[in-house]
């Protein structure tokens, strides 16, 4: 399943290496693509989640009333994080650290009960593996906290959706960001 990723990484890295040689960088031994896939998610109570069959089966609501304020909750972004969510985040940080998965940022997102986890940059191939592990770890920890995590890109109609932002860069063998 990773063959297309590995081939594209190889092609980009080979071209970038040739390009920096043309620009006079003779010291670099290789170029690597780095990545940091940010993970947005919603946390809802397990009780709410289990009361919504569509949410359980599809990861999103299929019927229901529109949100009262639509997406007019930008102030939530700067608000405090609820204690039960902070407990979830602290456990997540500890579990990711145990696995060697580098994550540094956690904060609210625009919609109510929407949050984001941002990892540190690492080689792109490893970053993808770590993101897949992170999502599974998040599901387990949410369950341990009596929560359900929603990773679907648009779990609720009319409000901000989840994104997976892949921040990426190229780095030479000396660690210089290209």
KEKE-3310 file (N, C-alpha, C; in steps of 0.2 Angstrom, whole numbers, plus 5000, padded with zeros to 4 digits):
npx = (5004:5010:5018:5016:5018:5032:5038:5035:5041:5055:5056:5054:5064:5076:5076:5076:5089:5097:5094:5099:5112:5115:5113:5125:5127:5138:5141:5130:5124:5112:5094:5080:5062:5052:5039:5024:5010:4995:4982:4965:4951:4935:4929:4917:4904:4903:4891:4882:4887:4884:4870:4867:4865:4869:4881:4889:4890:4894:4903:4899:4885:4869:4856:4847:4845:4851:4865:4864:4872:4878:4894:4899:4908:4921:4927:4929:4941:4951:4947:4947:4952:4942:4942:4941:4944:4957:4963:4962:4970:4983:4985:4986:4997:5007:5006:5010:5023:5029:5029:5037:5033:5033:5025:5019:5010:4994:4977:4961:4950:4940:4926:4914:4920:4930:4946:4964:4979:4996:5010:5029:5040:5046:5055:5046:5040:5040:5033:5020:5017:5017:5006:4996:4996:4994:4981:4974:4978:4973:4959:4958:4962:4952:4941:4944:4942:4929:4924:4921:4929:4929:4935:4931:4930:4920:4910:4898:4885:4885:4894:4912:4923:4934:4951:4966:4980:4994:5009:5024:5041:5058:5073:5091:5106:5113:5104:5098:5084:5076)
npy = (4994:5006:5008:5018:5030:5029:5028:5041:5049:5045:5050:5064:5067:5064:5073:5085:5084:5084:5097:5105:5102:5108:5121:5123:5117:5107:5099:5092:5076:5069:5072:5074:5071:5079:5078:5083:5078:5086:5083:5085:5084:5078:5077:5068:5064:5047:5042:5051:5048:5034:5035:5039:5031:5033:5040:5031:5021:5028:5038:5051:5062:5059:5064:5077:5092:5108:5117:5129:5141:5139:5141:5151:5151:5156:5161:5151:5145:5151:5149:5141:5124:5110:5101:5087:5084:5089:5080:5069:5073:5074:5061:5056:5062:5056:5043:5044:5049:5037:5029:5035:5044:5060:5074:5090:5101:5105:5110:5120:5119:5128:5124:5119:5107:5103:5099:5100:5091:5093:5086:5085:5089:5075:5062:5059:5047:5040:5049:5047:5034:5036:5045:5036:5027:5036:5040:5028:5026:5037:5034:5023:5029:5039:5031:5025:5036:5038:5044:5047:5048:5058:5057:5059:5069:5078:5078:5084:5093:5109:5115:5119:5107:5093:5093:5086:5092:5092:5097:5100:5098:5100:5093:5094:5083:5089:5094:5106:5116:5116)
npz = (5000:5002:4992:4981:4989:4993:4980:4975:4985:4983:4969:4971:4980:4973:4962:4969:4975:4964:4959:4970:4969:4956:4960:4967:4979:4986:4997:5002:5004:5002:5000:5009:5011:5023:5035:5043:5049:5053:5065:5065:5076:5083:5099:5108:5120:5125:5127:5120:5107:5106:5105:5093:5079:5065:5067:5073:5063:5052:5055:5054:5056:5049:5048:5056:5066:5060:5066:5079:5079:5067:5060:5068:5079:5082:5093:5101:5098:5105:5118:5134:5138:5142:5157:5156:5143:5143:5152:5143:5133:5140:5143:5130:5125:5134:5130:5116:5117:5124:5113:5105:5096:5089:5096:5098:5099:5105:5104:5104:5091:5078:5079:5092:5104:5095:5091:5089:5085:5083:5076:5077:5064:5054:5045:5030:5027:5039:5046:5041:5045:5059:5060:5057:5067:5078:5076:5079:5093:5098:5097:5106:5119:5120:5121:5134:5142:5142:5130:5113:5098:5084:5068:5055:5040:5039:5051:5056:5049:5043:5052:5056:5048:5050:5047:5038:5039:5030:5033:5025:5020:5013:5016:5018:5019:5029:5038:5034:5030:5015)
capx = (5000:5015:5023:5015:5021:5039:5040:5035:5047:5061:5057:5055:5071:5081:5075:5078:5096:5100:5093:5104:5119:5115:5114:5131:5128:5142:5142:5124:5124:5105:5088:5074:5056:5049:5031:5021:5002:4991:4976:4960:4946:4930:4928:4910:4903:4902:4883:4880:4889:4880:4863:4867:4867:4873:4887:4892:4891:4897:4907:4896:4878:4866:4850:4847:4844:4857:4868:4861:4876:4882:4901:4900:4911:4928:4930:4930:4948:4955:4945:4950:4950:4938:4947:4941:4948:4964:4965:4963:4976:4989:4986:4988:5004:5011:5006:5014:5030:5031:5029:5042:5029:5034:5019:5020:5004:4987:4973:4955:4949:4935:4920:4914:4922:4934:4953:4970:4986:5001:5017:5035:5043:5051:5055:5039:5038:5039:5027:5013:5016:5016:4999:4991:4997:4991:4973:4972:4980:4967:4953:4958:4962:4945:4936:4946:4940:4921:4923:4921:4933:4927:4940:4928:4932:4914:4905:4892:4883:4884:4900:4919:4925:4941:4956:4972:4985:5001:5015:5030:5047:5063:5079:5097:5109:5116:5098:5096:5078:5077)
capy = (5000:5012:5009:5025:5035:5028:5030:5048:5052:5044:5054:5071:5068:5063:5079:5090:5083:5086:5104:5109:5102:5113:5128:5124:5114:5101:5096:5088:5069:5067:5077:5070:5075:5078:5079:5084:5078:5088:5079:5088:5079:5080:5073:5069:5059:5040:5041:5054:5044:5028:5037:5041:5025:5035:5043:5025:5017:5031:5043:5057:5063:5059:5068:5081:5100:5112:5120:5135:5146:5137:5141:5157:5150:5157:5163:5144:5143:5154:5147:5136:5117:5107:5097:5080:5084:5090:5073:5065:5076:5072:5053:5055:5065:5051:5037:5045:5049:5031:5026:5039:5049:5067:5078:5096:5106:5103:5116:5120:5122:5133:5121:5117:5101:5101:5100:5098:5088:5094:5083:5088:5086:5070:5060:5059:5040:5039:5053:5044:5028:5039:5047:5030:5025:5041:5039:5022:5027:5042:5030:5019:5034:5042:5026:5025:5042:5039:5048:5045:5053:5058:5059:5060:5076:5082:5074:5087:5097:5116:5118:5117:5100:5090:5092:5083:5096:5089:5101:5096:5102:5096:5094:5091:5079:5093:5096:5112:5116:5119)
capz = (5000:5003:4986:4978:4993:4993:4974:4975:4989:4979:4964:4973:4983:4968:4958:4973:4976:4958:4959:4974:4966:4951:4963:4970:4986:4984:5003:5004:5002:5000:5001:5012:5012:5030:5035:5050:5047:5059:5065:5069:5078:5088:5105:5110:5125:5122:5128:5114:5101:5105:5104:5086:5075:5059:5069:5075:5057:5046:5057:5053:5056:5042:5049:5062:5065:5059:5072:5081:5077:5061:5061:5071:5086:5082:5100:5105:5096:5110:5124:5138:5136:5147:5161:5154:5137:5145:5154:5137:5129:5144:5142:5123:5125:5137:5126:5110:5120:5125:5106:5101:5091:5092:5095:5102:5100:5106:5105:5102:5084:5078:5081:5098:5105:5090:5093:5084:5087:5078:5077:5074:5057:5053:5038:5028:5027:5046:5048:5039:5049:5065:5060:5057:5074:5082:5076:5083:5100:5100:5098:5112:5124:5120:5124:5141:5145:5141:5125:5106:5094:5077:5063:5048:5038:5040:5055:5058:5044:5045:5056:5053:5048:5052:5042:5040:5035:5029:5032:5023:5018:5010:5021:5015:5024:5035:5042:5032:5027:5008)
cpx = (5004:5019:5022:5019:5029:5042:5040:5040:5053:5062:5058:5062:5076:5081:5078:5086:5100:5100:5098:5111:5120:5116:5121:5132:5132:5143:5136:5125:5117:5100:5083:5068:5054:5042:5029:5013:4998:4985:4971:4955:4941:4930:4920:4909:4901:4894:4880:4881:4885:4873:4862:4869:4871:4880:4892:4894:4895:4903:4905:4888:4875:4859:4851:4846:4851:4859:4865:4865:4880:4890:4903:4903:4918:4931:4932:4938:4952:4953:4949:4948:4947:4943:4947:4944:4955:4967:4966:4969:4983:4990:4989:4995:5009:5012:5010:5021:5033:5032:5035:5039:5030:5028:5020:5014:4998:4983:4966:4955:4942:4928:4920:4916:4927:4941:4958:4976:4991:5008:5023:5037:5047:5051:5048:5036:5036:5033:5020:5012:5014:5009:4994:4991:4993:4984:4971:4973:4974:4961:4953:4958:4955:4941:4938:4943:4932:4920:4923:4925:4930:4932:4937:4929:4926:4909:4898:4891:4883:4890:4907:4920:4932:4945:4962:4977:4992:5006:5021:5035:5052:5069:5085:5100:5112:5110:5096:5089:5078:5070)
cpy = (5006:5013:5016:5030:5035:5030:5038:5052:5051:5049:5062:5072:5068:5070:5085:5090:5086:5094:5108:5108:5107:5120:5128:5120:5107:5096:5091:5081:5066:5073:5072:5074:5074:5080:5080:5084:5080:5084:5083:5082:5082:5075:5074:5063:5052:5039:5045:5050:5038:5029:5038:5036:5028:5037:5036:5021:5021:5036:5050:5057:5063:5063:5072:5088:5103:5115:5127:5141:5145:5137:5147:5156:5151:5158:5156:5143:5146:5153:5142:5129:5114:5102:5090:5079:5085:5084:5069:5067:5074:5065:5052:5057:5059:5045:5038:5046:5042:5027:5029:5043:5056:5072:5084:5100:5103:5110:5115:5121:5126:5130:5119:5109:5098:5103:5098:5096:5090:5091:5087:5085:5080:5067:5058:5052:5038:5043:5050:5038:5031:5041:5042:5028:5030:5041:5033:5023:5032:5039:5026:5024:5037:5037:5025:5030:5043:5043:5044:5050:5052:5061:5060:5067:5080:5079:5077:5093:5104:5119:5115:5110:5099:5091:5088:5087:5093:5094:5097:5101:5097:5098:5091:5087:5082:5096:5103:5112:5119:5123)
cpz = (5000:4997:4982:4982:4992:4986:4973:4979:4986:4973:4966:4976:4978:4964:4963:4974:4970:4957:4964:4972:4960:4954:4967:4977:4984:4991:5004:5001:5000:5002:5004:5012:5019:5030:5042:5049:5054:5059:5069:5070:5083:5093:5107:5116:5122:5122:5122:5108:5100:5104:5097:5081:5069:5061:5070:5068:5052:5048:5057:5054:5049:5042:5056:5061:5064:5066:5073:5078:5070:5064:5065:5078:5086:5088:5103:5104:5102:5117:5128:5136:5142:5151:5158:5147:5138:5148:5148:5134:5133:5143:5135:5122:5128:5133:5119:5112:5121:5118:5102:5095:5093:5090:5100:5103:5100:5107:5102:5094:5084:5080:5088:5099:5099:5092:5088:5088:5082:5080:5075:5068:5058:5046:5036:5028:5034:5049:5047:5044:5056:5066:5060:5064:5079:5082:5080:5091:5102:5102:5105:5119:5125:5124:5132:5145:5144:5135:5118:5102:5087:5072:5056:5046:5039:5044:5056:5052:5047:5050:5053:5053:5050:5046:5043:5035:5035:5028:5030:5020:5015:5015:5018:5021:5030:5039:5040:5028:5020:5007)
residu = (UNK:UNK:UNK:UNK:UNK:UNK:UNK:UNK:UNK:UNK:UNK:UNK:UNK:UNK:UNK:UNK:UNK:UNK:UNK:UNK:UNK:UNK:UNK:UNK:UNK:UNK:UNK:UNK:UNK:UNK:UNK:UNK:UNK:UNK:UNK:UNK:UNK:UNK:UNK:UNK:UNK:UNK:UNK:UNK:UNK:UNK:UNK:UNK:UNK:UNK:UNK:UNK:UNK:UNK:UNK:UNK:UNK:UNK:UNK:UNK:UNK:UNK:UNK:UNK:UNK:UNK:UNK:UNK:UNK:UNK:UNK:UNK:UNK:UNK:UNK:UNK:UNK:UNK:UNK:UNK:UNK:UNK:UNK:UNK:UNK:UNK:UNK:UNK:UNK:UNK:UNK:UNK:UNK:UNK:UNK:UNK:UNK:UNK:UNK:UNK:UNK:UNK:UNK:UNK:UNK:UNK:UNK:UNK:UNK:UNK:UNK:UNK:UNK:UNK:UNK:UNK:UNK:UNK:UNK:UNK:UNK:UNK:UNK:UNK:UNK:UNK:UNK:UNK:UNK:UNK:UNK:UNK:UNK:UNK:UNK:UNK:UNK:UNK:UNK:UNK:UNK:UNK:UNK:UNK:UNK:UNK:UNK:UNK:UNK:UNK:UNK:UNK:UNK:UNK:UNK:UNK:UNK:UNK:UNK:UNK:UNK:UNK:UNK:UNK:UNK:UNK:UNK:UNK:UNK:UNK:UNK:UNK:UNK:UNK:UNK:UNK:UNK:UNK)
# end
